[in-house]
Amino acid sequence: MILVYGHFFFPFFRVFRSGFRSGFRSGFRCALFLGVLFIGVWGGGQSVSAAGGDIFTVTDVEVDETASAANLARGKALAEGQKRAFLILLDRLILSSDYDNLSTLEDDEIAEYVQGIEVKDEKTSSVRYLAKITYRFKPSQIRRFLRDSGIPFSETASKPVLVIPVYQLAGAQLLWDDPNPWRLAWAARDDEGFPVPLKVPLGDLTDVAAIGSLQAMAADKSKLNAIAQRYGATDTLVTVATLNMDPLQNRPALDVSVSRFGASSREYTHVFSFVGETGETIDQLLFFAANEVARQVEEDWKRDNIVAFDRRPESLRVSIPFKDMRQWIDIRNRLKAVPIVRETEILSLSRNGARVDLRYLGDSDQLRLALAQNDLKLKKGDTTWELVSIRNVKEKP
């Protein structure tokens, strides 16, 4: 496989991702597309993923080990699953360029970072153990490990991003057409628990009426925003894949243009090129390309949100308007869920507003981006900064 990203070549295979996340190409070859009011100071930094889970929790790690006895197989499986979960966690938090700077930990050292486990679908025999295991890691110890290793990291999880997969073949632009193998490739991915949840549209009549392939390629913002809202997303990722043949190697080649649009992240466009391997099907090439594009989307997101957690927090005084106490409590809880907001001090509070000092890590752009993932908009007012909620609080039945 040759992968070109922009003007730079980089290797596609990493141990962190090949075995523990998507399986990458070796696994793809055989794959088929089948309210208490509180005045004072409260701490921040609770890390919540876009899907409502904890970014420090790795779910459903599949283990399958054999040994001379069942208890030995179980111990071996738990240790192997723990190691894989630890690597998956680090993959969520740090840039791939920092992998080589990580120190190697033994099994007993990794165990010190595990807060607890949950086992399901457990099956045993006299020599074999199979299960799906969820590992919960200790946030403060993980942060300390990365700081001591001199590796910056990001805990901010993106809101869902909607993928619009346009497939160009023989001059035709396919989006909702059946089949669209590019859309099937994206739908076959599994990135649950990673920093940028990528959703794929259903392709039903509502989607067909919402936007067409040419409108997506022309970046029609109003139509992109409308279909994103249908799926609970704020951003869209327009991915245009063009299939060709490499005349020199007589192999399938794929050019992919990727553009991100929306309010919760910076907008950008990347261009990728892929060349298939001998004997590889077009479906396998498309699946691999979708995973590589997703990997780069995550790298971009982490790079935009990485902060040095050992630096002194910055401070920003904001005014927070609200309609009632229920909305105030909702805003306060969402502030607690922003990882880079380390502390919040309430300076004054009235029935319809508050003045608050935010102490945060990173710069103001990173703060604005992190707040947006929790439906909070930071904007400059006439005389001060304002923090407003862009989420409607549901009325109690």
C-alpha positions as CSV (number, residue, x, y, z in Angstrom):
1,M,0.0,0.0,0.0
2,I,1.2,3.5,-0.9
3,L,-0.5,6.3,0.9
4,V,0.1,9.9,0.1
5,Y,-1.3,12.6,2.4
6,G,-1.0,16.2,1.0
7,H,2.6,16.4,-0.1
8,F,4.0,14.1,2.6
9,F,4.5,10.4,2.7
10,F,3.9,8.6,6.0
11,P,3.6,5.0,7.1
12,F,0.1,3.6,7.5
13,F,1.0,0.8,9.9
14,R,1.3,1.3,13.6
15,V,1.2,-1.4,16.2
16,F,-1.1,0.7,18.3
17,R,-3.8,0.7,15.7
18,S,-3.2,-2.4,13.6
19,G,-4.0,-5.0,16.2
20,F,-6.1,-3.1,18.7
21,R,-8.4,-0.9,16.8
22,S,-9.4,-1.7,13.3
23,G,-7.3,-4.7,12.4
24,F,-6.0,-2.7,9.5
25,R,-5.1,-4.3,6.2
26,S,-4.2,-7.8,7.5
27,G,-7.7,-8.1,9.0
28,F,-9.4,-6.4,6.0
29,R,-8.4,-9.0,3.5
30,C,-10.8,-11.6,4.8
31,A,-13.5,-9.0,5.9
32,L,-16.8,-9.0,4.1
33,F,-19.1,-6.1,3.7
34,L,-21.7,-8.1,4.6
35,G,-29.7,20.6,41.0
36,V,-28.2,21.9,44.0
37,L,-27.3,25.6,43.8
38,F,-23.8,26.2,44.9
39,I,-22.0,29.6,45.3
40,G,-18.3,29.5,45.5
41,V,-15.7,27.4,43.7
42,W,-16.1,24.1,42.0
43,G,-13.5,21.9,40.2
44,G,-13.6,21.0,36.6
45,G,-11.9,18.4,34.5
46,Q,-14.4,15.6,34.4
47,S,-13.8,14.0,31.0
48,V,-16.9,13.0,29.1
49,S,-16.9,11.7,25.6
50,A,-19.3,12.9,22.9
51,A,-21.3,9.8,23.3
52,G,-21.8,10.4,27.0
53,G,-19.2,8.0,28.1
54,D,-15.8,8.4,29.9
55,I,-12.8,8.8,27.6
56,F,-10.8,6.9,30.2
57,T,-13.0,3.8,29.9
58,V,-12.3,1.2,27.1
59,T,-15.3,-1.0,26.5
60,D,-15.7,-4.5,25.1
61,V,-12.1,-5.6,24.6
62,E,-12.4,-9.1,23.2
63,V,-10.0,-11.7,24.7
64,D,-9.5,-15.3,23.7
65,E,-6.7,-17.2,25.4
66,T,-5.7,-20.8,26.1
67,A,-3.5,-22.3,28.8
68,S,-3.0,-25.6,30.6
69,A,-5.8,-24.7,33.0
70,A,-8.9,-22.5,33.0
71,N,-7.7,-20.1,35.7
72,L,-4.4,-19.7,33.9
73,A,-6.2,-18.9,30.6
74,R,-8.3,-16.3,32.5
75,G,-5.3,-14.6,34.0
76,K,-3.5,-14.5,30.7
77,A,-6.6,-13.1,29.0
78,L,-7.1,-10.4,31.6
79,A,-3.5,-9.3,31.3
80,E,-3.6,-9.3,27.5
81,G,-6.8,-7.4,27.4
82,Q,-5.5,-4.9,29.9
83,K,-2.5,-4.2,27.7
84,R,-4.6,-3.7,24.6
85,A,-7.0,-1.5,26.5
86,F,-4.1,0.6,27.7
87,L,-2.8,1.1,24.2
88,I,-6.3,2.0,22.9
89,L,-6.6,4.6,25.7
90,L,-3.3,6.2,24.8
91,D,-4.3,6.2,21.1
92,R,-7.3,8.4,22.1
93,L,-5.2,10.9,24.0
94,I,-1.9,11.4,22.2
95,L,-0.6,12.1,18.7
96,S,0.7,9.2,16.7
97,S,4.0,11.1,16.4
98,D,4.5,10.7,20.2
99,Y,4.1,6.9,20.3
100,D,7.8,6.3,20.1
101,N,8.3,8.5,23.2
102,L,6.3,6.3,25.4
103,S,8.1,4.1,27.9
104,T,7.4,0.4,27.9
105,L,5.3,-0.8,30.9
106,E,5.1,-4.3,32.2
107,D,1.8,-5.9,33.0
108,D,2.0,-5.2,36.7
109,E,2.8,-1.6,36.0
110,I,-0.2,-1.2,33.7
111,A,-2.4,-2.8,36.4
112,E,-1.6,0.2,38.7
113,Y,-3.5,2.4,36.3
114,V,-6.6,0.3,36.2
115,Q,-9.5,1.4,38.4
116,G,-11.8,-1.5,37.7
117,I,-13.0,-4.0,35.1
118,E,-16.4,-5.4,34.0
119,V,-16.6,-8.8,32.3
120,K,-19.5,-10.0,30.0
121,D,-20.1,-12.8,27.5
122,E,-17.7,-15.0,29.5
123,K,-17.1,-18.5,28.2
124,T,-14.7,-21.0,29.7
125,S,-13.5,-24.5,29.1
126,S,-10.8,-26.6,30.9
127,V,-8.1,-24.8,28.8
128,R,-9.7,-21.8,27.2
129,Y,-11.2,-18.4,28.2
130,L,-13.2,-16.0,26.1
131,A,-14.9,-12.8,27.2
132,K,-15.5,-9.1,26.5
133,I,-13.9,-6.9,29.1
134,T,-14.4,-3.2,29.9
135,Y,-11.4,-1.5,31.6
136,R,-11.8,1.7,33.6
137,F,-8.5,3.6,34.0
138,K,-7.6,6.1,36.7
139,P,-7.7,9.6,35.1
140,S,-5.3,11.3,37.4
141,Q,-2.7,8.6,37.2
142,I,-2.9,8.5,33.4
143,R,-2.4,12.2,33.3
144,R,0.6,12.0,35.6
145,F,2.1,9.2,33.5
146,L,1.9,11.3,30.3
147,R,3.2,14.4,32.0
148,D,6.1,12.5,33.5
149,S,6.8,11.1,30.0
150,G,6.8,14.6,28.6
151,I,3.9,13.9,26.2
152,P,1.1,16.4,25.7
153,F,-2.4,15.0,25.4
154,S,-6.0,16.0,24.7
155,E,-9.1,14.9,26.7
156,T,-11.6,16.9,24.7
157,A,-14.0,14.7,22.7
158,S,-15.7,16.0,19.6
159,K,-19.4,16.1,19.1
160,P,-20.6,13.7,16.4
161,V,-19.5,14.4,12.8
162,L,-21.6,13.3,9.9
163,V,-19.8,11.7,7.0
164,I,-21.1,12.5,3.5
165,P,-19.5,9.8,1.2
166,V,-19.5,10.8,-2.5
167,Y,-18.1,8.1,-4.8
168,Q,-16.9,9.2,-8.3
169,L,-16.8,6.4,-10.9
170,A,-16.7,6.7,-14.7
171,G,-17.9,10.3,-14.5
172,A,-20.8,9.6,-12.2
173,Q,-21.2,11.0,-8.7
174,L,-22.8,8.5,-6.3
175,L,-24.1,9.4,-2.9
176,W,-27.5,7.8,-2.1
177,D,-27.3,5.4,-5.1
178,D,-27.4,1.7,-4.4
179,P,-24.8,0.5,-4.4
180,N,-22.3,3.1,-3.2
181,P,-19.4,1.0,-2.0
182,W,-17.7,4.1,-0.5
183,R,-20.7,4.6,1.8
184,L,-20.7,0.9,2.7
185,A,-17.0,1.2,3.6
186,W,-17.7,4.0,6.0
187,A,-20.8,2.2,7.5
188,A,-18.6,-0.9,8.1
189,R,-16.2,1.0,10.4
190,D,-16.4,0.8,14.2
191,D,-14.9,3.7,16.0
192,E,-17.0,3.6,19.2
193,G,-15.3,5.4,22.1
194,F,-12.8,7.4,20.0
195,P,-12.4,11.2,20.2
196,V,-14.4,12.0,17.0
197,P,-17.6,9.9,16.6
198,L,-18.2,9.6,12.8
199,K,-21.8,8.9,11.8
200,V,-22.9,7.7,8.4
201,P,-26.4,8.7,7.0
202,L,-29.0,6.0,6.5
203,G,-29.6,7.0,2.8
204,D,-33.3,7.0,3.1
205,L,-35.8,9.3,1.3
206,T,-35.4,12.1,3.8
207,D,-31.6,12.1,3.2
208,V,-32.2,12.0,-0.6
209,A,-34.4,15.1,-0.3
210,A,-32.0,16.9,2.0
211,I,-28.9,17.0,-0.2
212,G,-27.5,15.6,-3.4
213,S,-24.0,14.6,-4.4
214,L,-23.3,17.8,-6.4
215,Q,-24.6,20.0,-3.6
216,A,-22.3,18.2,-1.1
217,M,-19.3,18.6,-3.4
218,A,-20.2,22.3,-3.8
219,A,-20.2,22.6,0.0
220,D,-23.8,23.9,0.2
221,K,-23.6,25.0,3.8
222,S,-27.4,25.3,4.4
223,K,-28.0,21.7,3.2
224,L,-25.0,20.3,5.0
225,N,-26.1,21.9,8.2
226,A,-29.7,20.6,7.8
227,I,-28.7,17.0,7.3
228,A,-26.1,17.2,10.1
229,Q,-28.9,18.4,12.5
230,R,-31.0,15.4,11.5
231,Y,-28.3,13.1,12.9
232,G,-27.5,15.2,16.0
233,A,-24.2,16.4,14.5
234,T,-22.9,20.0,14.2
235,D,-20.2,19.3,11.6
236,T,-20.1,17.4,8.3
237,L,-17.2,15.6,6.7
238,V,-17.6,15.6,2.9
239,T,-15.4,12.7,1.6
240,V,-15.2,12.5,-2.2
241,A,-13.5,9.3,-3.4
242,T,-12.5,8.9,-7.1
243,L,-11.6,5.5,-8.4
244,N,-8.9,5.1,-11.1
245,M,-6.4,2.6,-12.3
246,D,-2.7,3.0,-11.7
247,P,-1.4,2.6,-15.3
248,L,2.2,1.7,-14.1
249,Q,1.2,-1.1,-11.7
250,N,-2.2,-2.0,-13.1
251,R,-3.8,-1.7,-9.7
252,P,-6.8,0.2,-8.4
253,A,-6.0,3.7,-7.2
254,L,-8.1,6.0,-5.1
255,D,-8.0,9.8,-4.7
256,V,-9.9,11.1,-1.7
257,S,-10.7,14.7,-0.9
258,V,-11.9,15.3,2.6
259,S,-13.4,18.6,3.8
260,R,-14.8,19.4,7.2
261,F,-17.5,22.0,7.7
262,G,-19.4,23.2,10.7
263,A,-19.4,25.4,13.8
264,S,-17.7,23.1,16.4
265,S,-14.3,22.8,14.7
266,R,-12.0,24.6,12.3
267,E,-12.7,23.9,8.6
268,Y,-10.1,22.3,6.4
269,T,-9.6,20.2,3.3
270,H,-7.1,17.3,2.9
271,V,-6.2,15.2,-0.1
272,F,-5.2,11.5,0.1
273,S,-4.1,9.0,-2.5
274,F,-4.2,5.2,-2.1
275,V,-2.9,2.4,-4.4
276,G,-4.2,-1.1,-3.9
277,E,-2.0,-4.2,-3.4
278,T,-1.8,-7.1,-5.8
279,G,-4.9,-9.3,-5.3
280,E,-6.7,-6.7,-3.2
281,T,-10.4,-6.0,-4.1
282,I,-11.8,-2.5,-4.6
283,D,-14.0,-3.0,-1.5
284,Q,-10.9,-3.8,0.6
285,L,-9.2,-0.7,-0.7
286,L,-12.2,1.5,0.1
287,F,-12.4,0.1,3.6
288,F,-8.8,0.7,4.2
289,A,-9.1,4.3,2.8
290,A,-12.1,5.0,5.1
291,N,-10.1,4.0,8.2
292,E,-7.1,6.0,7.2
293,V,-9.1,9.1,6.6
294,A,-10.8,8.6,9.9
295,R,-7.4,8.3,11.6
296,Q,-6.3,11.6,10.1
297,V,-9.5,13.3,11.2
298,E,-8.8,12.1,14.8
299,E,-5.1,13.3,14.5
300,D,-6.3,16.7,13.4
301,W,-8.7,16.9,16.3
302,K,-6.2,15.9,18.9
303,R,-3.6,18.3,17.5
304,D,-6.1,21.2,17.7
305,N,-7.0,20.3,21.3
306,I,-3.7,19.2,22.8
307,V,-2.6,21.3,25.8
308,A,0.3,21.2,28.2
309,F,-1.4,20.1,31.4
310,D,1.6,21.0,33.5
311,R,1.3,24.7,32.7
312,R,-0.4,27.2,35.0
313,P,-4.1,27.8,34.1
314,E,-5.2,30.9,32.3
315,S,-8.1,32.9,33.6
316,L,-11.1,34.5,31.9
317,R,-14.0,36.4,33.4
318,V,-17.3,35.7,31.7
319,S,-21.0,36.6,32.1
320,I,-23.4,33.7,31.9
321,P,-27.1,34.6,31.1
322,F,-29.8,32.1,31.9
323,K,-33.6,32.0,32.1
324,D,-34.0,30.1,35.4
325,M,-32.2,28.0,38.0
326,R,-32.8,24.8,36.0
327,Q,-30.9,26.2,33.1
328,W,-28.1,27.5,35.3
329,I,-27.6,24.1,36.9
330,D,-27.5,22.6,33.4
331,I,-24.8,25.1,32.3
332,R,-22.8,24.5,35.5
333,N,-22.9,20.8,35.0
334,R,-21.7,21.1,31.4
335,L,-18.9,23.4,32.5
336,K,-17.7,20.6,34.9
337,A,-17.6,18.2,31.9
338,V,-15.1,20.4,30.0
339,P,-11.7,18.8,30.6
340,I,-9.5,21.9,30.1
341,V,-11.6,24.0,32.6
342,R,-9.9,23.2,35.8
343,E,-11.7,25.5,38.2
344,T,-14.7,27.9,38.1
345,E,-15.3,30.6,40.7
346,I,-18.7,32.3,40.9
347,L,-18.2,36.0,41.5
348,S,-21.9,37.0,41.6
349,L,-25.2,35.3,41.0
350,S,-28.7,36.6,40.3
351,R,-32.0,35.2,39.0
352,N,-31.0,35.5,35.4
353,G,-27.3,35.6,35.2
354,A,-23.9,35.0,36.8
355,R,-20.4,36.4,36.6
356,V,-17.8,33.7,36.7
357,D,-14.0,33.3,36.5
358,L,-12.9,30.4,34.4
359,R,-9.5,28.9,35.0
360,Y,-8.5,26.8,32.0
361,L,-5.6,25.2,30.3
362,G,-4.6,26.0,26.7
363,D,-5.4,29.1,24.7
364,S,-8.7,30.9,24.1
365,D,-9.4,29.1,20.8
366,Q,-9.0,25.7,22.5
367,L,-11.3,26.9,25.3
368,R,-13.9,28.0,22.7
369,L,-13.7,24.7,20.9
370,A,-13.9,22.6,24.0
371,L,-16.9,24.6,25.3
372,A,-18.7,24.1,21.9
373,Q,-18.5,20.3,22.3
374,N,-20.8,20.8,25.4
375,D,-23.2,23.2,23.7
376,L,-21.7,26.3,25.2
377,K,-20.7,29.3,23.1
378,L,-18.1,31.8,24.1
379,K,-18.5,35.2,22.5
380,K,-17.2,38.7,23.0
381,G,-19.8,41.1,24.3
382,D,-19.7,44.9,24.4
383,T,-17.7,45.1,27.6
384,T,-17.0,41.5,28.6
385,W,-17.0,37.9,27.5
386,E,-20.3,36.0,27.4
387,L,-20.9,32.3,27.8
388,V,-24.3,31.3,26.4
389,S,-26.0,28.0,26.2
390,I,-27.0,26.8,22.8
391,R,-29.0,23.8,24.1
392,N,-32.6,23.9,25.1
393,V,-33.3,22.4,28.5
394,K,-36.2,20.0,28.4
395,E,-39.1,20.8,30.6
396,K,-39.9,18.2,33.2
397,P,-43.1,16.2,32.5
